[in-house]
Amino acid sequence: MQCERCHGLTKLKAVKRQHWLNGKLYIVENVQAEVCTDCGERYFHAKTLDAIDELLSRQHLVEKLLDVEVVRFDQEAA
């Protein structure tokens, strides 16, 4: 497929995806995506995103837990 951003070509790759569901952030590994070989833009098929929602909505194996800082960026102070 052709990238909508830079018009480069994409290649199917397994990537990590940051995925929000019901107010919780998940990092999902090994997700198939079309990735632009020029700019790196990633495209996910709707079926893939629906499958992730389904996986996270039921009992699932958690490989690790991470502590994540949430920081507000104040542009006026920058």
Backbone hydrogen bonds, N-H to C=O, Kabsch-Sander energy under -0.5 kcal/mol:
donor,donor_aa,acceptor,acceptor_aa,energy
3,C,8,G,-3.4
7,H,3,C,-1.2
10,T,1,M,-2.1
11,K,35,V,-2.2
13,K,33,A,-2.7
15,V,13,K,-0.5
15,V,31,V,-2.8
17,R,28,V,-2.6
19,H,17,R,-0.6
19,H,26,Y,-3.1
21,L,24,K,-2.5
24,K,21,L,-1.7
26,Y,19,H,-2.5
28,V,17,R,-2.9
28,V,26,Y,-0.6
29,E,27,I,-0.5
31,V,15,V,-2.8
33,A,13,K,-2.5
34,E,43,Y,-2.8
35,V,11,K,-2.6
35,V,33,A,-0.6
36,C,41,E,-2.8
37,T,9,L,-2.8
40,G,36,C,-0.9
43,Y,34,E,-2.6
48,T,45,H,-0.5
49,L,45,H,-1.9
50,D,46,A,-2.6
51,A,47,K,-2.1
52,I,48,T,-2.0
53,D,49,L,-2.2
54,E,50,D,-2.3
55,L,51,A,-2.5
56,L,52,I,-2.7
57,S,53,D,-1.4
58,R,54,E,-0.7
58,R,55,L,-0.9
63,E,61,L,-0.6
71,V,69,E,-0.6
73,F,71,V,-0.5
74,D,72,R,-0.6
75,Q,73,F,-0.8
77,A,74,D,-0.8
78,A,74,D,-0.8
